[in-house]
Amino acid sequence: MRLLSLKPAPAGVTLARRISSQVLLEGARELVIQHQGSEYHLRLTRNDKLILTK
């Protein structure tokens, strides 16, 4: 089990939002992300690596 620090971020620092790839993909191997009129494909490879392509 990994423990998370509950220390607040230093003033003026915005932390990036974190989300698990398992939550994003919901059991699928590919997800299409729409951004400014373009589609991006987030794919899970056979080696469990993530690839993002346009």
Legacy VTK file of the C-alpha trace (Angstrom):
# vtk DataFile Version 3.0
C-alpha trace
ASCII
DATASET POLYDATA
POINTS 54 float
0.000 0.000 0.000
1.316 3.453 -0.895
0.814 6.359 1.496
0.011 9.789 0.105
1.293 13.019 1.595
-1.421 15.380 2.757
0.883 18.405 2.812
-0.600 21.419 1.036
1.092 22.634 -2.145
3.348 25.677 -1.759
1.665 29.025 -2.416
1.259 29.732 -6.139
1.732 26.087 -7.174
-1.135 24.297 -8.914
-0.999 20.515 -8.775
-1.956 18.519 -11.851
-5.081 16.386 -11.565
-4.291 12.657 -11.455
-6.495 9.855 -12.757
-5.756 6.169 -13.192
-5.512 4.845 -16.750
-7.773 1.987 -15.621
-10.472 4.512 -14.742
-10.071 6.275 -18.105
-10.095 3.128 -20.231
-12.795 1.294 -18.218
-11.533 -2.128 -19.366
-11.152 -1.115 -23.029
-7.829 -0.982 -24.865
-8.485 2.320 -26.633
-10.004 5.682 -25.803
-10.752 8.546 -28.214
-10.167 12.033 -26.829
-11.664 15.011 -28.655
-9.653 18.241 -28.363
-10.211 21.440 -30.351
-11.831 19.629 -33.274
-9.238 16.843 -33.464
-9.373 13.255 -32.248
-6.560 11.648 -30.300
-6.357 7.910 -29.628
-5.022 6.662 -26.304
-4.123 2.987 -26.753
-2.944 0.335 -24.330
-0.330 -1.871 -26.019
0.247 -5.598 -25.535
3.148 -4.635 -23.247
0.855 -2.470 -21.074
2.343 0.788 -22.359
0.220 3.802 -23.280
0.474 5.452 -26.694
-1.285 8.697 -27.635
-1.643 9.371 -31.371
-3.509 11.923 -33.430
LINES 1 55
54 0 1 2 3 4 5 6 7 8 9 10 11 12 13 14 15 16 17 18 19 20 21 22 23 24 25 26 27 28 29 30 31 32 33 34 35 36 37 38 39 40 41 42 43 44 45 46 47 48 49 50 51 52 53
